[in-house]
Amino acid sequence: MRTTPLLAAIAVLSAVFSAPVLAGDHAHKRERPPQTSAPAQTGYDHGMQVVAHDASPSQPGHGWRYFSDPNAQRAVVISPQGDYYLSQGRGLRWVAAAQGQA
């Protein structure tokens, strides 16, 4: 048997048998890490960090305040009127209105 056909046969067989090995079972991997920080009993969340922005009065984000906790994968946005919005990775949802509004 010549060397070229033998090497070609080995290459084809190795490709056939390596595909299932490379595919593997990825079910053991989690989509998200578990939540690592939770608000303290006092209500202050030590994991939240201020997100700085430089929106001028003529820009849409002016007056809004942004906070995020990258480890817990959540963010809070406070509108200029005082409304709170929470995001846990699926977009913002309204949580609470400013006190005095109802």
DRENVEX-590515 format. One record per atom (N, C-alpha, C, CB): residue number from 1; residue in one letter; atom name; x, y, z. Coordinates in steps of 0.2 Angstrom, whole numbers, plus 5000, padded with zeros to 4 digits. Glycine has a CB too. Example, Ala and Ser with C-alpha at 12.3 -4.5 7.8 and 13.67 -1.06 7.14 Angstrom:
<atoms>
[1,"A","N",[5066,4972,5039]]
[1,"A","CA",[5062,4978,5039]]
[1,"A","C",[5066,4984,5039]]
[1,"A","CB",[5057,4978,5045]]
[2,"S","N",[5064,4989,5035]]
[2,"S","CA",[5068,4995,5036]]
[2,"S","C",[5064,5000,5039]]
[2,"S","CB",[5070,4997,5029]]
</atoms>
This chain:
<atoms>
[1,"M","N",[5004,4994,5000]]
[1,"M","CA",[5000,5000,5000]]
[1,"M","C",[5004,5006,5000]]
[1,"M","CB",[4995,5000,5006]]
[2,"R","N",[5003,5011,4996]]
[2,"R","CA",[5006,5017,4996]]
[2,"R","C",[5005,5021,5002]]
[2,"R","CB",[5005,5021,4989]]
[3,"T","N",[5010,5026,5003]]
[3,"T","CA",[5010,5030,5009]]
[3,"T","C",[5004,5035,5009]]
[3,"T","CB",[5016,5034,5010]]
[4,"T","N",[5003,5038,5003]]
[4,"T","CA",[4998,5044,5002]]
[4,"T","C",[4991,5041,5004]]
[4,"T","CB",[4998,5047,4995]]
[5,"P","N",[4989,5036,5001]]
[5,"P","CA",[4982,5033,5003]]
[5,"P","C",[4981,5031,5010]]
[5,"P","CB",[4980,5027,4998]]
[6,"L","N",[4987,5028,5013]]
[6,"L","CA",[4987,5026,5020]]
[6,"L","C",[4986,5033,5024]]
[6,"L","CB",[4993,5023,5022]]
[7,"L","N",[4990,5038,5023]]
[7,"L","CA",[4989,5044,5027]]
[7,"L","C",[4982,5047,5026]]
[7,"L","CB",[4995,5049,5025]]
[8,"A","N",[4979,5047,5020]]
[8,"A","CA",[4973,5050,5019]]
[8,"A","C",[4968,5046,5023]]
[8,"A","CB",[4971,5050,5011]]
[9,"A","N",[4968,5039,5023]]
[9,"A","CA",[4963,5035,5027]]
[9,"A","C",[4964,5037,5034]]
[9,"A","CB",[4965,5028,5025]]
[10,"I","N",[4970,5037,5037]]
[10,"I","CA",[4971,5039,5044]]
[10,"I","C",[4968,5046,5045]]
[10,"I","CB",[4978,5039,5046]]
[11,"A","N",[4969,5051,5041]]
[11,"A","CA",[4966,5057,5042]]
[11,"A","C",[4958,5057,5042]]
[11,"A","CB",[4969,5062,5037]]
[12,"V","N",[4955,5053,5038]]
[12,"V","CA",[4948,5053,5037]]
[12,"V","C",[4945,5050,5044]]
[12,"V","CB",[4946,5049,5031]]
[13,"L","N",[4949,5044,5046]]
[13,"L","CA",[4946,5041,5052]]
[13,"L","C",[4947,5045,5058]]
[13,"L","CB",[4950,5034,5052]]
[14,"S","N",[4953,5049,5058]]
[14,"S","CA",[4953,5053,5064]]
[14,"S","C",[4948,5058,5064]]
[14,"S","CB",[4961,5056,5065]]
[15,"A","N",[4947,5061,5059]]
[15,"A","CA",[4942,5066,5058]]
[15,"A","C",[4935,5064,5060]]
[15,"A","CB",[4941,5070,5051]]
[16,"V","N",[4933,5058,5058]]
[16,"V","CA",[4927,5055,5060]]
[16,"V","C",[4926,5053,5067]]
[16,"V","CB",[4926,5048,5056]]
[17,"F","N",[4931,5051,5070]]
[17,"F","CA",[4931,5049,5077]]
[17,"F","C",[4932,5055,5082]]
[17,"F","CB",[4936,5044,5079]]
[18,"S","N",[4935,5060,5080]]
[18,"S","CA",[4937,5066,5084]]
[18,"S","C",[4931,5071,5085]]
[18,"S","CB",[4943,5070,5082]]
[19,"A","N",[4926,5071,5080]]
[19,"A","CA",[4920,5075,5080]]
[19,"A","C",[4916,5074,5086]]
[19,"A","CB",[4916,5074,5074]]
[20,"P","N",[4914,5068,5088]]
[20,"P","CA",[4910,5068,5094]]
[20,"P","C",[4914,5069,5100]]
[20,"P","CB",[4908,5060,5095]]
[21,"V","N",[4920,5068,5100]]
[21,"V","CA",[4925,5070,5106]]
[21,"V","C",[4925,5077,5107]]
[21,"V","CB",[4932,5067,5105]]
[22,"L","N",[4926,5081,5102]]
[22,"L","CA",[4926,5088,5102]]
[22,"L","C",[4919,5091,5104]]
[22,"L","CB",[4928,5091,5096]]
[23,"A","N",[4914,5088,5102]]
[23,"A","CA",[4907,5091,5103]]
[23,"A","C",[4906,5091,5111]]
[23,"A","CB",[4902,5087,5100]]
[24,"G","N",[4907,5085,5114]]
[24,"G","CA",[4907,5085,5121]]
[24,"G","C",[4900,5086,5124]]
[24,"G","CB",[4912,5089,5124]]
[25,"D","N",[4899,5086,5131]]
[25,"D","CA",[4893,5087,5134]]
[25,"D","C",[4894,5093,5138]]
[25,"D","CB",[4891,5081,5139]]
[26,"H","N",[4891,5099,5136]]
[26,"H","CA",[4892,5105,5140]]
[26,"H","C",[4886,5107,5144]]
[26,"H","CB",[4892,5111,5134]]
[27,"A","N",[4882,5102,5146]]
[27,"A","CA",[4876,5103,5150]]
[27,"A","C",[4879,5104,5158]]
[27,"A","CB",[4872,5096,5150]]
[28,"H","N",[4885,5102,5159]]
[28,"H","CA",[4887,5104,5166]]
[28,"H","C",[4889,5111,5167]]
[28,"H","CB",[4893,5099,5168]]
[29,"K","N",[4890,5115,5162]]
[29,"K","CA",[4891,5122,5163]]
[29,"K","C",[4885,5126,5164]]
[29,"K","CB",[4895,5125,5156]]
[30,"R","N",[4886,5131,5169]]
[30,"R","CA",[4880,5135,5171]]
[30,"R","C",[4880,5141,5166]]
[30,"R","CB",[4880,5137,5178]]
[31,"E","N",[4874,5143,5165]]
[31,"E","CA",[4873,5149,5161]]
[31,"E","C",[4875,5156,5165]]
[31,"E","CB",[4866,5150,5159]]
[32,"R","N",[4874,5156,5171]]
[32,"R","CA",[4876,5162,5175]]
[32,"R","C",[4879,5160,5181]]
[32,"R","CB",[4870,5167,5176]]
[33,"P","N",[4884,5163,5184]]
[33,"P","CA",[4886,5162,5190]]
[33,"P","C",[4881,5163,5196]]
[33,"P","CB",[4893,5165,5192]]
[34,"P","N",[4882,5160,5201]]
[34,"P","CA",[4877,5162,5207]]
[34,"P","C",[4878,5169,5209]]
[34,"P","CB",[4877,5157,5213]]
[35,"Q","N",[4872,5171,5212]]
[35,"Q","CA",[4872,5178,5214]]
[35,"Q","C",[4877,5179,5220]]
[35,"Q","CB",[4865,5181,5216]]
[36,"T","N",[4882,5183,5220]]
[36,"T","CA",[4887,5183,5225]]
[36,"T","C",[4886,5188,5231]]
[36,"T","CB",[4894,5184,5222]]
[37,"S","N",[4882,5194,5229]]
[37,"S","CA",[4881,5199,5234]]
[37,"S","C",[4874,5200,5235]]
[37,"S","CB",[4885,5205,5233]]
[38,"A","N",[4872,5201,5241]]
[38,"A","CA",[4865,5203,5242]]
[38,"A","C",[4865,5209,5246]]
[38,"A","CB",[4861,5197,5245]]
[39,"P","N",[4859,5213,5246]]
[39,"P","CA",[4859,5219,5250]]
[39,"P","C",[4859,5217,5258]]
[39,"P","CB",[4852,5223,5249]]
[40,"A","N",[4863,5221,5261]]
[40,"A","CA",[4863,5220,5268]]
[40,"A","C",[4857,5221,5272]]
[40,"A","CB",[4869,5225,5271]]
[41,"Q","N",[4856,5219,5278]]
[41,"Q","CA",[4850,5220,5282]]
[41,"Q","C",[4848,5228,5283]]
[41,"Q","CB",[4851,5217,5289]]
[42,"T","N",[4853,5232,5282]]
[42,"T","CA",[4852,5239,5283]]
[42,"T","C",[4849,5242,5276]]
[42,"T","CB",[4858,5243,5284]]
[43,"G","N",[4849,5238,5271]]
[43,"G","CA",[4846,5240,5264]]
[43,"G","C",[4851,5243,5260]]
[43,"G","CB",[4841,5245,5266]]
[44,"Y","N",[4857,5244,5262]]
[44,"Y","CA",[4863,5246,5258]]
[44,"Y","C",[4866,5240,5255]]
[44,"Y","CB",[4868,5250,5262]]
[45,"D","N",[4867,5241,5248]]
[45,"D","CA",[4870,5235,5244]]
[45,"D","C",[4877,5237,5243]]
[45,"D","CB",[4866,5234,5237]]
[46,"H","N",[4882,5234,5246]]
[46,"H","CA",[4889,5236,5245]]
[46,"H","C",[4892,5234,5239]]
[46,"H","CB",[4893,5232,5251]]
[47,"G","N",[4888,5230,5235]]
[47,"G","CA",[4891,5228,5228]]
[47,"G","C",[4890,5233,5223]]
[47,"G","CB",[4888,5221,5226]]
[48,"M","N",[4885,5237,5224]]
[48,"M","CA",[4883,5242,5219]]
[48,"M","C",[4889,5248,5218]]
[48,"M","CB",[4876,5246,5220]]
[49,"Q","N",[4890,5249,5212]]
[49,"Q","CA",[4895,5254,5210]]
[49,"Q","C",[4892,5260,5206]]
[49,"Q","CB",[4901,5251,5207]]
[50,"V","N",[4894,5266,5207]]
[50,"V","CA",[4891,5271,5203]]
[50,"V","C",[4894,5271,5195]]
[50,"V","CB",[4893,5278,5206]]
[51,"V","N",[4890,5271,5191]]
[51,"V","CA",[4892,5271,5184]]
[51,"V","C",[4892,5279,5181]]
[51,"V","CB",[4887,5267,5179]]
[52,"A","N",[4898,5281,5180]]
[52,"A","CA",[4899,5288,5178]]
[52,"A","C",[4897,5289,5171]]
[52,"A","CB",[4906,5291,5179]]
[53,"H","N",[4894,5295,5170]]
[53,"H","CA",[4892,5297,5163]]
[53,"H","C",[4893,5305,5162]]
[53,"H","CB",[4885,5295,5161]]
[54,"D","N",[4893,5307,5156]]
[54,"D","CA",[4894,5315,5156]]
[54,"D","C",[4889,5318,5151]]
[54,"D","CB",[4901,5316,5153]]
[55,"A","N",[4883,5316,5152]]
[55,"A","CA",[4877,5319,5148]]
[55,"A","C",[4876,5326,5150]]
[55,"A","CB",[4871,5314,5149]]
[56,"S","N",[4876,5330,5145]]
[56,"S","CA",[4875,5337,5146]]
[56,"S","C",[4867,5338,5146]]
[56,"S","CB",[4878,5341,5140]]
[57,"P","N",[4865,5344,5148]]
[57,"P","CA",[4858,5346,5149]]
[57,"P","C",[4854,5345,5142]]
[57,"P","CB",[4857,5353,5151]]
[58,"S","N",[4857,5345,5137]]
[58,"S","CA",[4854,5344,5130]]
[58,"S","C",[4854,5337,5128]]
[58,"S","CB",[4857,5348,5125]]
[59,"Q","N",[4857,5332,5132]]
[59,"Q","CA",[4857,5325,5130]]
[59,"Q","C",[4852,5321,5134]]
[59,"Q","CB",[4864,5322,5131]]
[60,"P","N",[4849,5316,5131]]
[60,"P","CA",[4844,5312,5134]]
[60,"P","C",[4846,5309,5141]]
[60,"P","CB",[4842,5306,5130]]
[61,"G","N",[4852,5307,5143]]
[61,"G","CA",[4854,5304,5149]]
[61,"G","C",[4855,5309,5155]]
[61,"G","CB",[4859,5300,5149]]
[62,"H","N",[4854,5316,5154]]
[62,"H","CA",[4855,5321,5159]]
[62,"H","C",[4850,5320,5165]]
[62,"H","CB",[4855,5328,5156]]
[63,"G","N",[4853,5320,5171]]
[63,"G","CA",[4849,5319,5177]]
[63,"G","C",[4848,5312,5179]]
[63,"G","CB",[4843,5323,5176]]
[64,"W","N",[4849,5307,5175]]
[64,"W","CA",[4848,5300,5177]]
[64,"W","C",[4854,5298,5181]]
[64,"W","CB",[4847,5296,5171]]
[65,"R","N",[4853,5293,5186]]
[65,"R","CA",[4859,5291,5190]]
[65,"R","C",[4859,5283,5188]]
[65,"R","CB",[4858,5292,5197]]
[66,"Y","N",[4865,5280,5187]]
[66,"Y","CA",[4866,5273,5186]]
[66,"Y","C",[4870,5270,5191]]
[66,"Y","CB",[4869,5273,5178]]
[67,"F","N",[4869,5264,5193]]
[67,"F","CA",[4872,5260,5197]]
[67,"F","C",[4872,5253,5195]]
[67,"F","CB",[4870,5260,5205]]
[68,"S","N",[4878,5249,5196]]
[68,"S","CA",[4878,5242,5194]]
[68,"S","C",[4882,5238,5198]]
[68,"S","CB",[4881,5242,5186]]
[69,"D","N",[4881,5231,5198]]
[69,"D","CA",[4884,5226,5202]]
[69,"D","C",[4886,5221,5197]]
[69,"D","CB",[4880,5224,5208]]
[70,"P","N",[4892,5221,5194]]
[70,"P","CA",[4894,5216,5189]]
[70,"P","C",[4894,5209,5192]]
[70,"P","CB",[4901,5218,5186]]
[71,"N","N",[4896,5208,5198]]
[71,"N","CA",[4897,5201,5201]]
[71,"N","C",[4890,5198,5201]]
[71,"N","CB",[4900,5201,5208]]
[72,"A","N",[4885,5202,5203]]
[72,"A","CA",[4878,5200,5204]]
[72,"A","C",[4874,5200,5198]]
[72,"A","CB",[4874,5203,5210]]
[73,"Q","N",[4877,5204,5193]]
[73,"Q","CA",[4873,5205,5186]]
[73,"Q","C",[4867,5208,5187]]
[73,"Q","CB",[4873,5198,5182]]
[74,"R","N",[4867,5214,5190]]
[74,"R","CA",[4861,5218,5191]]
[74,"R","C",[4863,5225,5191]]
[74,"R","CB",[4857,5216,5197]]
[75,"A","N",[4858,5230,5189]]
[75,"A","CA",[4859,5237,5189]]
[75,"A","C",[4853,5240,5191]]
[75,"A","CB",[4861,5239,5181]]
[76,"V","N",[4854,5247,5193]]
[76,"V","CA",[4848,5251,5195]]
[76,"V","C",[4849,5258,5192]]
[76,"V","CB",[4848,5252,5203]]
[77,"V","N",[4844,5260,5190]]
[77,"V","CA",[4844,5267,5186]]
[77,"V","C",[4838,5271,5190]]
[77,"V","CB",[4842,5266,5179]]
[78,"I","N",[4840,5277,5192]]
[78,"I","CA",[4836,5282,5195]]
[78,"I","C",[4834,5288,5190]]
[78,"I","CB",[4839,5284,5202]]
[79,"S","N",[4828,5289,5189]]
[79,"S","CA",[4826,5294,5184]]
[79,"S","C",[4827,5301,5188]]
[79,"S","CB",[4819,5293,5182]]
[80,"P","N",[4827,5307,5184]]
[80,"P","CA",[4827,5313,5188]]
[80,"P","C",[4821,5314,5192]]
[80,"P","CB",[4827,5319,5182]]
[81,"Q","N",[4815,5311,5191]]
[81,"Q","CA",[4809,5312,5195]]
[81,"Q","C",[4810,5307,5201]]
[81,"Q","CB",[4803,5310,5191]]
[82,"G","N",[4815,5303,5202]]
[82,"G","CA",[4815,5298,5207]]
[82,"G","C",[4813,5291,5207]]
[82,"G","CB",[4812,5302,5213]]
[83,"D","N",[4810,5290,5200]]
[83,"D","CA",[4808,5283,5199]]
[83,"D","C",[4814,5278,5199]]
[83,"D","CB",[4804,5282,5193]]
[84,"Y","N",[4813,5272,5202]]
[84,"Y","CA",[4818,5267,5202]]
[84,"Y","C",[4817,5262,5197]]
[84,"Y","CB",[4819,5264,5209]]
[85,"Y","N",[4822,5260,5193]]
[85,"Y","CA",[4821,5254,5188]]
[85,"Y","C",[4827,5249,5189]]
[85,"Y","CB",[4822,5257,5181]]
[86,"L","N",[4825,5243,5189]]
[86,"L","CA",[4830,5237,5190]]
[86,"L","C",[4831,5233,5184]]
[86,"L","CB",[4827,5233,5196]]
[87,"S","N",[4837,5231,5183]]
[87,"S","CA",[4839,5227,5178]]
[87,"S","C",[4843,5221,5180]]
[87,"S","CB",[4843,5230,5172]]
[88,"Q","N",[4840,5215,5179]]
[88,"Q","CA",[4844,5209,5181]]
[88,"Q","C",[4846,5205,5174]]
[88,"Q","CB",[4840,5204,5185]]
[89,"G","N",[4848,5209,5169]]
[89,"G","CA",[4851,5206,5163]]
[89,"G","C",[4845,5205,5158]]
[89,"G","CB",[4854,5199,5165]]
[90,"R","N",[4839,5207,5159]]
[90,"R","CA",[4834,5206,5154]]
[90,"R","C",[4830,5213,5153]]
[90,"R","CB",[4829,5201,5156]]
[91,"G","N",[4834,5218,5153]]
[91,"G","CA",[4831,5225,5152]]
[91,"G","C",[4828,5228,5158]]
[91,"G","CB",[4825,5224,5147]]
[92,"L","N",[4827,5235,5158]]
[92,"L","CA",[4825,5238,5164]]
[92,"L","C",[4817,5237,5165]]
[92,"L","CB",[4826,5246,5163]]
[93,"R","N",[4816,5236,5172]]
[93,"R","CA",[4808,5236,5174]]
[93,"R","C",[4807,5241,5179]]
[93,"R","CB",[4806,5229,5176]]
[94,"W","N",[4802,5244,5179]]
[94,"W","CA",[4800,5249,5184]]
[94,"W","C",[4799,5246,5191]]
[94,"W","CB",[4794,5253,5182]]
[95,"V","N",[4802,5248,5196]]
[95,"V","CA",[4802,5245,5203]]
[95,"V","C",[4798,5250,5208]]
[95,"V","CB",[4809,5244,5206]]
[96,"A","N",[4799,5256,5208]]
[96,"A","CA",[4796,5260,5213]]
[96,"A","C",[4796,5268,5210]]
[96,"A","CB",[4800,5260,5220]]
[97,"A","N",[4790,5271,5212]]
[97,"A","CA",[4790,5278,5211]]
[97,"A","C",[4793,5282,5216]]
[97,"A","CB",[4782,5280,5209]]
[98,"A","N",[4794,5288,5214]]
[98,"A","CA",[4797,5293,5219]]
[98,"A","C",[4792,5294,5225]]
[98,"A","CB",[4799,5300,5216]]
[99,"Q","N",[4794,5295,5231]]
[99,"Q","CA",[4789,5296,5236]]
[99,"Q","C",[4785,5303,5235]]
[99,"Q","CB",[4793,5296,5243]]
[100,"G","N",[4779,5303,5237]]
[100,"G","CA",[4775,5309,5236]]
[100,"G","C",[4771,5308,5229]]
[100,"G","CB",[4779,5315,5236]]
[101,"Q","N",[4773,5303,5225]]
[101,"Q","CA",[4769,5302,5219]]
[101,"Q","C",[4765,5296,5220]]
[101,"Q","CB",[4774,5301,5212]]
[102,"A","N",[4759,5296,5218]]
[102,"A","CA",[4754,5290,5218]]
[102,"A","C",[4747,5292,5216]]
[102,"A","CB",[4754,5288,5225]]
</atoms>
